[in-house]
Amino acid sequence: VIKAILPKMTMKDWAFDVEIIYLSKKSGFKLREIPTTWNDQTGSKFNMISAGSKMLASIVKLRIKHSRLRARYSTGNNKNK
């Protein structure tokens, strides 16, 4: 899967994993959920609000990047020429 997806990836920030899932599904691969265990680390400087807003911004960028409308106009297939 990664060999097929890696050349298409562009996100290097908070949404890289979302792009992996999106491109995998778009390429026809089946996905499975695997449970993980999360452990909070005492003294961590991770800020959920700051990280959440960065993640949201990254997902919006990803959505725009893969938008059908954007693809339509970037390839010149627009009927209003």
C-alpha positions, 0 to 999 in steps of 0.5 A: 500500500505504502509504495502505491500511496507515498508518491502521491502524498504531499502533507507533512504536517498534522494531517499526514495520516489522514492523507494516508487513509484518504489516498488508500481508500481512493486507490481501492485498498481496504482498511482495518481498524486496529485498537491502540492504547493511549497513555498520557505523559505527565509533564507533556507540553502537548496542547490539545486546543493548539494541536486541534486547530492545527489539525483542522487547518491541515484537514481543510488544506487536504480537502481543498487539495483533493477537491473535485472542483479544484481538479476540474479547473486545474486540468482545464476541463471547465465548460465556461471557457 
